Amino acid sequence: MSEGLEDILADRLAVVFCGINPGMLAAAQGHHFAGRGNRFWRTLHLAGFTPHQVPPEEDRTILQYGCGLTTVVERPTARADQLSLDEFKAAAEGFEHKIRRNAPRYVAFLGKAGYCALSGQREVAWGLQSRTLGDAAVWVLPNPSGRNLAFTLDQLVDAYRQLRQAMDGR
């Protein structure tokens, strides 16, 4: 990515976690989910994706657990609501190409906003979606941002664990 936060991808991963866009701190530090209030790494561990809590500085190690990281929109912002619908539309083709090229089993959108913008749907449910992206099953998870007060840590872990269980059973 040109904005200082590189994708962490490899071919045929089990899942690619897809944030909406980089936060300012993550982009400045060059590591995904670097903000202290972000619950991504803790949630990932507690849901069974990693054997320990990965520090943001070691975000590239997520590949050894069959997971990757990317964002829908590359431009960093302080808040995701600072992105325009046009930015999502402009990013769609490149994002879809990246997913098709890397061919993960699942793409997990962190929050509904990114998937709604890409799919053109106004409403989506949490969990498994009926559409695929390339050959990847699409799953929508709650955003782990510390700004997302609608979900407790336990609720986040439960939602992410449902994806982990689906992946194990597939």
N, C-alpha and C positions, 0 to 999 in steps of 0.2 A: 504494500500500500504506500501511497505517496505521502501520507500525512504523519508518518512516524509510528504507526502501529501495524506491524506485519501480520498477515494471516499465519496461522499455525496449522498447516494442512499436509496431508500425505494421501496417497491413493488408497482407496478401499477401506477407509476407517469405519469403525462401528457407528460412530455418531460425530457430526460436526455441530457444535453449539454455536448458534448465530445470534450475536448481540445486535441491537438496533444500529448503534454507531459507537465509536470510541468516546469515552469521557475525556475531559481535558487532562486529568492526572495520568490516566492510562496512556494517552498519546504522548504526553511529556516524558513519561518514564519508559515508554516502549514496551509495556507489559499489560496484557489483558486483565481487566477487573482489578486494577491496582488500588482503587480507593478503599480506605479503611472501613467504610460503611458498607461496602459491597459484600454480599453474602455468597457469591458464586462459589469460591473455592471451598468454603466450609460446607455448603450444601452438597456440592459434588462428592466430597468425601463421605459425609453422613448418609448419602443416598447410595453409596457403594460403587461409585465410578473409580475412585482412587483409594489405595490402602492407607493413605495419610493425607492430611491437608497440605496441598501444594501451595507454597508461597508464590505470589504473583511474579516474583523475580525468576522463578523456575517454570514459568508457564509453558515453555517448550517441552518439558518432560511429560506433558499430557498426552503426547503422541504415543508414548510407550504403553498407555492404557487404552489405546484404540480410539482416542478422542481427538478432535481438532477444534480450532476456534477461528471464527471469522465474524465480520459484521456485514449488514446489508448496505449501509452507507459508510463511506470512508471518512467523511468530514467529522472531526471531533467537535463536540459541543458540551456545554455545561449540563444541559438537560436535553433529553431526546425530543421533547416537544418543540425545540428550536429548529427542527428539520421541517422542510416543506414537502408537500406531496410530490412536487416536481423533482426533488432530490431522490425520493424513492423510485419514481418512474425512470429517472436517468440511470440509476444504479441497477435496475432490474435485469437487464440483458447480461451485463458483466457478472452479476451475482449468479444468475442461473447457469451461465457458461462455466463458472468456477465449480459449482456443485456437480454439474454433469461430467466435467473433466476429472474431478477427484473421486466421484462415484462412491460416496459413503452409503451405508445401509440406511441411516436416519439423518435427517436434518432437524435439529431442535431449535426452534425460534424462541428466544428469551423475551417474552412479552408478545402481546397480540399485534401491536402496531406494525412491526416489520412484515409479518405475514399478511396482515390485512392489506397493506399497501402493495405488496407484490402480487397477491392473488386477486386483488380487485374486489374482495368480499368485504362487506361492511361489518359483519358479525362472524366470529369464529368461536368455537368451543375450545376449552382446554383439552389437551391430549392429542390423540391420533386424529389426523385429518383425512378426508376422503381422497384428496388429490395427492399426487406424488410430484417430486421435483426431480426430473430425470428418472432414475430407478430408485431414488431414495424415498422412503416413507417420511412423511412430515409430521412432526409433533410440536405442539405449542405448549410452552411452559411459562409459569409466572416469571417475571423479570426479578432477578435477585438483588437489584439495586437497593441500597439503603433508603432511597427515596420512596420505594414501593412499600408503603405501610399497610397495604391491603392484605399482605401475607406475612404471617409469622415465620420464623425459621422452621418450626415443625411442619407448617403447611407447605413450605417450599420443599423441604426434604421429602415429604410424602408425594408431592407431584413429580419430583425428579426420580424418586424410587419407582414410581409406576412406569416411567420410561425404561429404567434399568431392567425391571422385571419383564417388560415386553420384549426388550432386546435379548434377554436370556432365553425367552420362550420361542423366539422366531427362528 
